[in-house]
Amino acid sequence: MKKIRIFLIIIIFFLIVNVFLVNPTGKAHALSNEKVGQISSGFSHTLTIKGGKVYSWGLNTYGQLGNGTNINSNTPVQVSNLTNVIFVAAGANSSAALKEDGTVWSWGTNLYGKLGDGTTTNSNVPVQVVGLTNVKAIAVAQMHSMAVKKDGTVWTWGRNNVGQLGDGTTTNRLVPVQLIGLTEVAEISVLNFSTLVLKQDKTVWTWGGNAQGQLKDSTLVPIRVTGLTDVRSVSSGGNYAIAIKEDGTVWSWGDNFYGQLGDGTKIARSVPAQINGLTNVNVVTAGLYRAYAVKIDGSVWSWGQNENGQLGDGTKIDRAVPTLATNLSNVSIVVAAPYFSAAILKNNRIISWGYTKDGVLGDGIIYKDLYTLIPKYVNFTTKIKYFYHSNNRIDYILIGDIKYLYIYDANGNLTSVQKVV
């Protein structure tokens, strides 16, 4: 039995090294020099833009990859029938894209009408959001979506059980409705049931669910967050929030169970307070239970939950204060899914780390472990085709003309991957 196990380990090792192009340090090669644009991660999938086209990878149960299938992919696949895209947004199990012409397109799960096409039918290819034109920004949450028009008005659709649409009701919307009384909006951020907007006057407004005081007050319509002025950008973590001011300081409020407020405690706070020790910050990202600050020098500081190594510091230790992410450098921006993270580097390459299943890292590697602490380059060139059993378990894959068979034990656990000759 010992010899069999050793043999299987050797097979898997050589398959990974020779097929999936991993170098001796364990980092996957970056296989494309073509520049990427903006990036967005949902619950278990990621979107990016290259040359106006959208590419996606990860979980695809609801068609959130948008390539006309419901098959997961651990390398980027092109979203069908989309060109001239300037911005993408990934939600829990859905996606959206903003085109140059100001129209919005969405795909994936359509529960509660979050695709905005007037139906509740899922779609694995992009469908146009009804009645939206002249849009300049979009955001997608767990079960609702939002858009900001060039005139500064905000439009929302999808689930509205706790007032997350901000229209003064708890009525779900299958098509976009305008938020009355909210204008001159510059930026929007949503996660789960709450929303943050930054107005052109650099004040912050919020509405929706308020389980942990992240909104300061529960409300069905937008209210101003007091104590915040001269704000450059905002990011919603769902149950907490982060803002960066023009002077490069970072402020936080809301739930703090995992230390995601970065103040050295785990005490929730309804009033924004400055995070000590963070200066010269260029961009902030609030993920679920953890946050990131990217400084002007490209260094990343992270804090909060770290069970899958998502903080990028080479450990699985939660942090209650900002800690240097030693595995990350020369970073432009970080995006945070619940169990993994991704970043665009200053050389325009994408890396990802954390949870490894469902192809969420996009590096083309088949992992035995549930997480990786080492960032991997997203693989834009190796083309892999997947063939599944009826129970959605992989039967075999094709890499070019080479077939690799997946072998399982009696309990359905993957034991080896064998090249068919």
C-alpha positions in Angstrom: 0.0 0.0 0.0 2.9 2.3 0.8 4.4 1.7 -2.6 1.1 2.5 -4.3 0.8 5.8 -2.5 4.3 6.8 -3.4 3.6 5.9 -7.0 0.4 8.0 -7.1 2.3 11.0 -5.5 5.0 10.7 -8.2 2.3 10.6 -11.0 0.5 13.6 -9.7 3.8 15.5 -9.2 5.0 15.0 -12.7 1.5 15.7 -14.2 1.5 19.1 -12.4 5.1 19.9 -13.4 4.9 18.8 -17.0 1.3 19.7 -17.9 0.4 22.7 -15.8 3.7 24.5 -16.2 4.6 25.1 -12.6 8.1 26.2 -11.9 10.4 24.7 -9.2 9.3 27.4 -6.7 5.7 26.3 -6.9 4.6 29.5 -8.7 2.8 29.0 -12.0 4.3 30.8 -15.0 2.6 33.9 -16.4 1.9 32.7 -19.9 0.6 35.9 -21.5 2.1 39.4 -21.8 -1.2 41.0 -23.0 -2.3 43.7 -20.7 -5.4 43.1 -18.5 -7.8 45.7 -17.3 -10.0 45.8 -14.2 -10.7 42.7 -12.2 -13.6 41.6 -10.0 -14.2 38.4 -7.9 -17.6 37.0 -6.9 -18.3 34.1 -4.4 -16.3 31.5 -6.4 -15.4 33.1 -9.8 -13.4 36.0 -11.2 -13.8 38.3 -14.2 -11.3 40.5 -16.0 -11.1 42.5 -19.2 -8.5 42.1 -22.0 -8.9 44.2 -25.2 -12.5 45.0 -24.5 -13.4 41.3 -24.1 -14.3 39.7 -20.8 -12.7 36.5 -19.5 -13.8 34.5 -16.5 -12.8 31.4 -14.5 -14.0 29.4 -11.4 -17.3 28.0 -10.4 -20.0 28.0 -13.2 -23.0 26.2 -11.6 -25.4 29.0 -12.6 -23.6 30.1 -15.8 -21.8 32.9 -14.1 -18.8 32.4 -16.4 -21.0 33.5 -19.3 -19.5 31.2 -21.9 -22.7 29.3 -22.8 -22.0 26.4 -20.5 -22.4 25.5 -16.8 -19.0 23.8 -16.6 -16.4 25.1 -14.1 -13.1 26.3 -15.5 -9.7 26.6 -13.8 -8.3 28.7 -16.6 -9.9 31.8 -18.2 -12.6 31.4 -20.8 -14.1 34.1 -22.9 -17.5 35.4 -22.1 -19.8 35.0 -25.1 -20.8 37.9 -27.4 -19.3 40.7 -25.4 -17.0 43.4 -26.8 -16.1 47.0 -26.0 -16.4 46.3 -22.3 -14.9 48.9 -19.9 -15.9 47.6 -16.5 -17.0 44.2 -14.9 -18.6 43.3 -11.6 -18.9 39.8 -10.1 -21.6 38.9 -7.6 -22.3 35.8 -5.5 -23.2 33.7 -8.5 -23.7 36.2 -11.2 -21.8 38.7 -13.3 -22.3 42.0 -15.1 -20.4 44.1 -17.6 -20.6 47.8 -18.6 -20.0 48.5 -22.3 -18.5 51.7 -23.9 -22.0 52.6 -25.2 -23.3 52.9 -21.6 -25.4 49.7 -21.7 -25.2 47.0 -19.0 -25.2 43.2 -19.6 -25.5 40.5 -17.0 -25.5 36.7 -16.7 -25.6 33.8 -14.1 -28.2 33.3 -11.4 -31.4 35.4 -11.8 -32.9 34.7 -8.4 -35.1 37.7 -7.4 -34.5 39.2 -10.8 -30.9 40.3 -10.1 -30.0 40.1 -13.9 -32.4 43.0 -14.5 -33.9 41.6 -17.7 -37.5 41.4 -16.4 -37.4 37.7 -15.6 -36.1 35.3 -13.0 -34.6 32.9 -15.5 -30.9 32.1 -15.2 -28.7 32.8 -18.2 -25.2 31.4 -19.0 -24.7 34.0 -21.7 -25.0 37.8 -21.3 -28.5 39.4 -21.4 -29.1 43.2 -21.6 -30.4 44.9 -18.5 -33.7 46.5 -19.4 -33.9 50.3 -19.8 -30.4 51.2 -18.7 -28.4 53.6 -20.8 -25.7 56.2 -20.2 -24.3 54.2 -17.3 -20.8 55.0 -15.8 -20.5 52.5 -13.0 -22.0 49.1 -11.9 -21.9 46.9 -8.8 -23.3 43.4 -8.0 -24.0 42.1 -4.6 -25.4 38.7 -3.4 -28.9 39.1 -4.7 -29.2 42.6 -6.1 -27.4 44.9 -8.5 -26.9 48.6 -9.0 -25.8 51.1 -11.6 -24.8 54.8 -11.6 -25.7 56.9 -14.6 -23.5 59.6 -16.1 -26.0 62.1 -14.6 -25.2 60.9 -11.1 -28.5 59.1 -10.5 -28.5 55.5 -9.0 -30.6 52.6 -10.3 -31.2 49.3 -8.5 -32.8 45.9 -9.0 -33.1 42.4 -7.5 -33.9 41.4 -4.0 -35.1 44.0 -1.5 -36.0 42.1 1.7 -34.1 44.5 4.0 -34.3 47.6 1.9 -31.0 47.1 0.1 -32.4 48.7 -3.1 -32.9 51.9 -1.2 -36.2 52.8 -2.9 -38.1 53.1 0.4 -39.7 49.7 0.1 -39.0 46.0 0.6 -40.4 45.1 -2.8 -38.1 43.0 -5.2 -37.5 44.5 -8.6 -37.1 42.6 -11.8 -36.0 45.7 -13.7 -34.0 48.8 -12.6 -35.7 51.5 -10.5 -34.3 54.9 -9.7 -33.5 56.0 -6.2 -35.4 59.2 -5.7 -33.5 62.0 -4.0 -30.0 60.6 -4.5 -27.9 62.5 -7.1 -24.4 63.5 -7.9 -23.1 60.0 -7.1 -19.4 59.3 -8.1 -18.8 55.8 -6.8 -20.8 52.8 -5.5 -19.9 49.7 -3.5 -22.2 46.8 -2.4 -21.8 43.5 -0.7 -24.5 41.2 0.7 -27.3 43.5 2.0 -25.8 47.0 2.4 -24.7 49.7 0.0 -22.2 52.6 0.2 -22.1 55.5 -2.2 -19.6 58.3 -2.5 -21.0 61.6 -3.8 -19.2 64.2 -5.8 -18.9 66.4 -2.7 -16.9 63.6 -1.1 -19.5 62.6 1.5 -20.6 59.0 2.1 -24.2 57.7 2.0 -25.6 54.3 2.9 -28.7 52.1 3.2 -29.9 48.6 3.5 -29.2 45.8 6.1 -27.7 47.0 9.4 -27.2 43.9 11.5 -23.8 45.1 12.8 -24.2 48.9 12.7 -22.2 49.3 9.5 -24.8 51.7 8.3 -24.9 53.6 11.5 -28.7 53.4 11.4 -31.1 51.0 9.7 -32.8 52.6 6.8 -34.8 51.9 3.6 -33.5 55.1 2.0 -30.1 56.6 1.7 -28.7 58.5 4.7 -25.4 60.2 5.2 -22.6 58.6 7.2 -21.7 61.3 9.8 -18.1 62.0 10.7 -16.7 61.4 7.2 -15.6 64.2 4.9 -13.1 64.6 2.1 -13.4 60.9 1.2 -11.7 59.6 -1.9 -13.1 56.0 -2.1 -15.3 53.6 -0.3 -15.7 49.8 0.0 -18.5 47.8 1.5 -17.6 44.5 3.3 -21.3 43.7 3.8 -21.3 43.8 7.6 -18.7 46.6 7.8 -17.3 49.4 5.7 -14.0 51.1 4.9 -13.3 54.5 3.5 -10.1 56.2 2.3 -9.7 59.9 2.6 -7.9 62.2 0.2 -5.0 62.4 2.7 -4.4 58.6 2.4 -5.8 57.7 5.8 -8.2 54.8 6.2 -11.4 54.7 8.3 -13.6 51.8 9.2 -16.9 51.0 11.1 -19.3 48.1 11.5 -18.9 44.4 12.6 -15.4 43.4 14.0 -15.7 39.7 14.8 -12.5 38.8 12.9 -10.7 42.1 13.5 -11.8 43.4 10.1 -11.9 47.0 11.4 -8.2 46.9 11.9 -8.2 48.7 15.2 -6.6 45.9 17.3 -9.9 44.8 18.8 -12.9 42.6 18.0 -15.4 45.2 19.2 -18.1 46.4 16.7 -18.3 50.1 16.1 -21.1 52.2 14.5 -19.0 55.4 14.1 -16.1 55.6 11.6 -12.7 55.8 13.2 -9.2 56.0 11.7 -7.1 52.9 11.4 -3.8 53.7 13.0 -0.5 53.1 11.1 -2.0 53.3 7.6 -0.8 56.2 5.5 0.0 56.8 1.9 -2.8 54.4 0.9 -3.8 54.4 -2.7 -6.8 52.0 -2.7 -8.7 49.9 -0.2 -10.8 46.7 -0.6 -13.3 45.4 2.0 -13.9 41.7 1.5 -16.1 39.4 3.6 -14.5 39.6 7.1 -11.1 40.9 5.8 -9.7 44.0 4.2 -6.7 45.2 2.1 -4.9 48.5 1.7 -2.6 49.0 -1.2 0.0 51.7 -0.7 1.4 54.0 -3.3 4.7 51.9 -3.3 2.7 48.8 -4.3 2.9 47.1 -0.9 -0.2 45.5 0.5 -1.4 45.6 4.1 -4.2 43.2 5.2 -6.2 42.4 8.2 -9.2 40.3 9.4 -10.0 36.6 8.7 -7.3 34.4 7.3 -8.5 30.8 7.4 -7.4 30.0 3.8 -4.4 32.3 3.8 -6.3 35.0 2.0 -4.4 37.8 3.7 -1.3 37.0 1.6 1.1 37.1 4.6 2.1 33.4 4.2 0.1 32.3 7.3 -3.4 31.3 8.3 -3.5 33.6 11.3 -6.2 36.2 11.7 -5.0 39.7 12.1 -6.7 42.5 14.1 -4.3 45.2 12.8 -2.9 45.9 9.3 -0.1 43.5 8.6 2.3 43.5 5.7 1.4 40.9 3.1 4.9 39.5 2.6 3.9 37.4 -0.4 2.6 40.4 -2.3 4.5 43.3 -3.9 4.2 45.7 -6.9 0.4 45.5 -6.6 -2.1 47.8 -8.2 -5.3 46.5 -6.7 -6.6 43.6 -4.7 -10.0 42.0 -4.9 -11.5 39.7 -2.2 -13.8 36.8 -2.6 -15.0 35.0 0.5 -12.4 32.3 0.4 -9.7 33.5 -2.0 -8.2 36.7 -3.3 -6.7 38.1 -6.5 -4.7 41.0 -7.5 -3.4 42.9 -10.6 0.3 43.6 -10.4 1.9 46.8 -11.8 3.1 44.7 -14.8 -0.6 44.0 -15.6 -0.4 40.3 -14.7 -3.0 38.7 -12.4 -2.2 36.6 -9.4 -4.5 34.7 -7.0 -4.2 32.7 -3.8 -6.2 31.1 -0.9 -8.9 28.5 -1.6 -8.1 26.2 -4.5 -11.3 24.3 -5.4 -13.7 24.9 -8.3 -10.9 26.5 -10.4 -11.2 29.8 -8.5 -7.5 30.6 -8.8 -7.5 30.4 -12.6 -4.0 28.9 -12.8 -4.9 25.6 -14.5 -3.5 23.6 -11.6 -5.4 20.6 -10.0 -4.8 20.9 -6.3 -5.0 18.2 -3.6 -4.9 20.8 -0.8 -7.8 23.1 0.0 -5.7 26.3 0.0 -2.4 27.7 -1.1 -0.5 30.4 0.7 1.6 31.2 -2.4 0.1 33.5 -5.1 -0.2 31.9 -8.5 -0.3 33.5 -11.9 -3.6 33.2 -13.8 -3.0 31.1 -16.9 -4.4 32.7 -20.1 -2.9 30.3 -22.6 -3.3 26.6 -21.6 -6.7 25.4 -22.9 -8.3 22.7 -21.0 -11.6 20.9 -21.8 -13.5 19.2 -19.1 -15.8 16.2 -19.4 -18.1 15.4 -16.5 -20.1 12.5 -15.0 -23.8 13.0 -14.6 -23.1 13.7 -10.9 -21.0 16.8 -12.0 -17.7 15.0 -11.1 -14.9 15.3 -13.6 -14.5 12.2 -15.7 -11.5 13.3 -17.8 -9.9 16.3 -19.3 -8.3 17.1 -22.6 -5.2 19.3 -22.8 -4.8 19.7 -26.6 -5.1 16.1 -27.9 -3.8 14.5 -24.6 -6.4 12.8 -22.4 -6.1 12.6 -18.6 -8.4 10.3 -16.7 -9.6 11.1 -13.2 -9.5 8.1 -10.8 -11.7 8.0 -7.7 -12.0 5.7 -4.7 -15.2 4.0 -3.5 -16.1 7.2 -1.6 -15.8 9.5 -4.6 -12.4 11.0 -3.5 -9.9 11.8 -6.2 -6.9 9.5 -5.9 -4.9 10.1 -9.1 -4.9 11.7 -12.5 -3.6 9.3 -15.2 -2.4 10.1 -18.7 -4.2 7.9 -21.3 -1.7 6.6 -24.0 
